[in-house]
């Protein structure tokens, strides 16, 4: 790549070139083995004699910073580079720019770490699908097709609302699979759920407005609202979901995960959903329904979405492909009432104009060709097997230490701890020792917005194979591994327990 060299005046030009290239080597901008620009090219760009650049290069070679290869050029030396001082970073305490005071209290979700593969033997991290089972062979040709010059829209800017084909495919998909009442015009494609929440906040909220969230709940959901100056208030949940009567006065919006409460896992009851919609109607407030990982249900009747029950236009439905496909795709969507469409499209345009068009177009074909439905069915069988294994181990072997929260959907289960592990300090110590022994696991307090949450573990099973579940749980809860519960049944097979959807999960 081009190397920036700045010349000041006409004195000591070779020295100036030498010092700037030496600094680039010390700072790591020029790495061992990198070629320096040809002397002819650099002299032309700097409008100096070629010999001037040659003298600077000779000095770098003489002092051990570079090697000259006859007929090839000059390269940064690969071994034995002289040590030197790197350029100082910008002083964080200096007199430069400062963010608003609000940002001092905000930070990305620190735990659990879900940004890449883990070296743990037993991976119980939360919120990760099994990337090993993603249909790469089917996805790759779709992406390649959209990156050809002949692909429609491949080289231009896109509609802020999203690729027309994807919006239509999404409307059909969630209409059939989740009963969402929508058309393509109601769908807005986003760069993940987090952007959807940010856009909703921009359109609906004024600084100082109150937003209610579940407590315990999903920590990243709070950040967009806080960043926009809203007051975020936690509302308790019980076995039926959010306590509607506990929503504080003057609340402008409520964020909920009714299909599979995060992180506890229970669905919101129909009685509670009806009460929430009635509350929203009475107060003219918005209900933001995050329908994450609802595709994976292993028992019981499907939970109706709030959006399908809403008749007054108070629900904004949010979803993504992070769990059913890959988090790295960063494709999400929202379905909003008609009066919000124009404002949301403008907000999306303001934020980033549009989500990557080739990815959207490939995903549209992935959905229309039935590949998404096929992948979801396959993963349902796989995750059902893992869900059955994890609930059996917890109820059969650790009932004295773990109280399983009933759950028949999603990619994780939560267990409140009992006995000596009911003590938060003992629980934190156990989690730390489990991690040091090769188990990626997190406590309820670490994955919930409320750090004083009831003591417990949250066990994700999206990234862990069924054979690793039982020994991993024994390693976490401190007992020797018992006999295998799999008894030769391959992961993803349609065992009677998997068909029933959870066996002893109640």
Secondary structure, DSSP 8 states (H G I E B T S, - for coil): --------SSSSHHHHHHHHHHHHHHTTSS-TT-B---HHHHHHHHTS-HHHHHHHHHHHHHTTSEEEETTTEEEE-SS------------TTSSS----GGGGG-----SS--SS----SEE--SS---GGGS-HHHHHHHHHHHTSTTSTTSSS---TT--HHHHHHHHHHHHHHH-----GGGEEEESHHHHHHHHHHHHH--TT-EEEEEES-BTHHHHHHHHTT-EEEEEEEETTEE-GGGS-TTEEEEEE--SS-TTT-----HHHHHHHHHHHHHHT-EEEEE-TTTT-B-SS-----HHHH-SSS-EEEEEESTTTT-GGG--EEEE--GGGHHHHHHHHHHHHSSS-HHHHHHHHHHHHTTHHHHHHHHHHHHHHHHHHHHHHHHHHH-TTTEEE----BSSEEEEEE-GGGGSHHHHHHHHHHHHHTTEE-EEHHHHBS-TT--SEEEEE-SSS-HHHHHHHHHHHHT------SSTT--TT---HHHHHT-SS--
